[in-house]
Amino acid sequence: MTGTGPGSWQPDPEGRYEFRWFDGQRWTDQIAHRGQVGRAPLGGGAPQAAAPQGGAPAPQPPAGGPPPGDGFTGITGDLVDGRFSEKEAKPIANQNSKLLRVRLGEPFMARQGSMVAYQGNVDYSFEGGGASKFLKKALTGEGLPLMRCQGQGDVFLADRAYDVHLLNMNNAGLSINGKNVLAFSSSLDWSIERVKGGSMVAGGPFNTTLRGTGWVALTTDGPPVVLNAAEAPIFADTNAVVAWSANLQTQLKTSFKAGALLGRGSGEALQVSFYGQGFVIVQPSEGIQVATTA
């Protein structure tokens, strides 16, 4: 976006504001954000309202905009200096390590209850998945409560302040623990499938499988490790496994003798093993443990 004079408005190189004035030789402290012009030095500092100088008009300020002195006037600090403002470089991206931002174009699926904020005109509707998926949920316990998000605007998603990871799939398959699914594009096919070779994985013999081309956002309780099954077979705690390549072969492995399992609820007694070409995502947590009464 350009203005009159030797300089021009350019995207803010720091990403804190929408635009910053470039005078032809260097970046200045003149910024424009959401139709408002102000000053903010490079490298930090709260913006100060000011009229543009040197022939630098604000980039398309909205007609009938707010009067001089917006809601930020008189308030300073890191929360309002721009560093926590919405990141708009990509349509689908992490706002931060625990928050996903999706700019709606095509509809997408999200975990019910994961929406923490939105801007625009967005509709949410229950996504049942049909009678077959409903029956599998009831019989297997592999629940994936979904809602369809559609309309125009930005949607912010999170789940219990877990870490959020974004993956892009290109004609691929991914088997995911249902409790770790945050959102995915509606172009992906999803189903509840039996985990081959095992009778208990991630709380049951079924996982949620996504196939096709699109994006998926997963959550992990802490920073995960991604292991390559092609290097050596992988054995992981059933409660810590998040997801794996859908083409991997799986088996259930028992570490303790039957007598030692009495009174034990630890996933360390049971692991799922993985063989073949692909990867396994494991989180540094076994999830919320339910205490049993004697």
N, C-alpha and C positions, 0 to 999 in steps of 0.2 A: 504494500500500500504506500503510495507516494503522496507528497504534498508539494506546495509551491516553494521556490527558492532552491538553493544548491543542495539542501539536504532532503531527507525523506523519512517517513515513519517506517520502521522495520520491526519484525518480531523481536521482542525483548530477548537478548542473548542469554539472560539468566533465567528466563522462563517464569519470572515472578509476576509480570504484567503482560498485557496483550501486546503493546507496542512501546518502543523507545525511539527517540529522535536521534538519527545519525546525520551529523552536519556535513558529511562528505569526507571527513578525515577521522573523526572519532565519535564514540558514543557520548551523548550528553546525559544530564540528569532529568531531562524532560520525559515523562512517561504518560501513556494514555491507557486506561483500563475501564472497560465497560462504559465507554462514552464520556469518562471523566478525565480531565487533564490535570497533572500534578507534577511534583518533583520528587525524585528518589535517587540518591546516589548509587552508583554501581557498588555491589558488595555489601548492601544492607542499608538499614535505616527506613523509618516509616515514611510513606509518601506525604508530601505537603501540597495542598491545593494551590495552584498558580496558573496564571494565564500563559499560553505559549508565547515564546519569543522567537525572533529571527525568522518570521514567516512560516512557522510550523503549526498549521491548523490541526485541531484534534481530528483523528480519523473517524469520520462519519458519526458525530455525536447524535444520540437519538433525539428526535423532535419532542419538545415538551418534556425534557429530562428533569431530574431532580434539581431543586434550587441550589445556589452556592452553599457549600457546607453540607456534605452528605453525612450518613450515619457513622462514619469513621472519624469525623472531626472531633478533636480533643481527646482521642484515645490512641495510645501508642503501646508498643510491645510486640513480641515476636508473633503473637497470634493474628495481628492485624497488619503486619508489614508486608504481606504478600507471599511469604514462604509457604503458608498453609492454604493458599488459594487453589481453586480447582485447576488441575493440570489438563489442558485441552489439546495437547499435541497429537494424540491418537484417539480414534473413536472408542477403542476398548483397551484399557490399560490400568495398571495399579496406580491409584491415587497416592497410596503409601503401602507399606508392607502388609497392612491388615485391612485395607479397604480397596475394593474394585470399583472403577467407574466405567459405565457402559453408556455410550451415546447411541440412542435408539435410531436405527435405520430399519433393519429387519427385526422382527420379533425374536425374543430369546426366552429361554427357560431359566428360572431361578428357584432356589430353595425357598419354600414358604417361610416367611418371617425374617428373611435375610435383608430386606430393603431397610436401610437406615435413613435415607433421604433421597429426594428427587426434585428436579426442576423441569418444568414444562407440563405437557399434557400427556400423562401416561396412564394406561389402563392395566389392571391386574386381574387375572382370572384363574380359577382353579384348573389345573391340568391333571386329569385323571389317568390318561394313558390307555383307556379301554378296559374291558372286562378282564382280559387275560392278565394284564399287569396288576390289576386290583386283586385278583385271585392269588397271584404269586406273592404279592406283598403280605396278604393275610396268612398264607401257608408257610412262608419262609422267614418272615420277620425282617427282610431286607427292604426297609421303607425308604422311599425317596419322595417326600412330599414336595410337589412342584407347583409353581404358578407361571403362567405365560405373561410376559411383559411386552406391551406394544404401544405404539403412539409416537410422540415426538418429545425429546428432552434427554436429560442425563439422569441415570439411575445409579445410586451408590449402594453397594452391597457389602456385608460383612457377616461373620458368624462367630460370636463369643471371643472376639479379638484374636482369633487364630490367624496365622500367617496365610496370605493368599498368593497362589502361584498360577500363572496363566500359561496354558499350553495351546499350541496350534496343531491341528491334526489334518493331514493330507492323505485321504483314502487309507486311514489307519484305524486300529481298534485299541481300546483301552478299557481294562477291567478295573473298576473303582469301588472302594468301600462307599456305600451310599451316604454315610454320615460325613464324608469328606467332599462331597459334591456341593459346590456353591452355585454355579451357573454354567450354562453352555448354550451355544447357538442352536436355533431351531432346525438348522440344516443337518444336524447329527441325529442318527437313529439311536434310540436308547431302549434297552430291555433288561429284564432281570434274568440272569442266566446261572445255571448250576456251575460251580467251580469244579472242574474235572479233577478226579483223583483224590478228592477229600470229602470229609463229612462234617467238617467244622472249620470255616474260614471267616474271620472278621465277624463272629457272632452267629454264623450259619453257613450252610453249604451253597449260598447264592451271593452273587455280587451284581452291581449295576455295570453293564457294558455299553460303551458308546462306540459307534462305528460311523465312518464317513469322513467328510471334510468340513472343518469348522474350528471353533475354539471352545475350550473348556477351562473353567477356573476351579482349582482345588484348594482346600484348606488343610493345613497341617498344624498340629499342636507343637510348635517349635520348628527350628530349621531342620529339614529332612536330609537324609542321605539317599543318593540315587546309585544303585548297584547294577553292574553289568553282568547279566547271567551268562553271557558268552565266555567270560573269563573263568568262571567256576560256578558250580551250583550254589544257589542262595537259600539259606534257611532263616526265616524271620518269624518273630512273635506274631501270632494271629491277630492280636489286638493293636499291633504297631504298624501293620501293613496298610498303606494308603491306596496304592494303585500299581498296576503292572501291565506290560505289553500283553495284549489279548492272545497273542499266538504262543505264549510260553506254556510249557507243560507244568502242571502242579500236582503235588502229592502232600499228604498229611504225615507228619513225623511226630512220634511220641518220645519224649526225653526221659520220663520217669516210669518206673514199674507201677503196675496197677495199685499195689498196696500203698505206694507213696503218694498217690493222687487223692486219697481220702482227706477231705477237709481242705483241699487246696483249690483256689480259684485262679491261680496265676496262669497267664498265657505262656509262661516259660515251660509248662508241661507239654504244650502243643505248639508245633511250628508248622508252617506251610513251606514246602520246598519248591524251588523254581528251576527249570531246566530249559535250555534252548537259546535262541537269539532274541534278545530284548532286555528291558530294564525293569527294576523294581524300586518303588519309592517307599521309604520307611521313615516314619516320624519318630522323634525321640520321646515318645510317650505311649503308654498302653491305654490311654483314654481314661475316662472317669470310672473308677472301680466302685462297684456296689458292694457295700459291706453286708455280710451274711450273719444272721443271728444264730447263736448256738442252739 
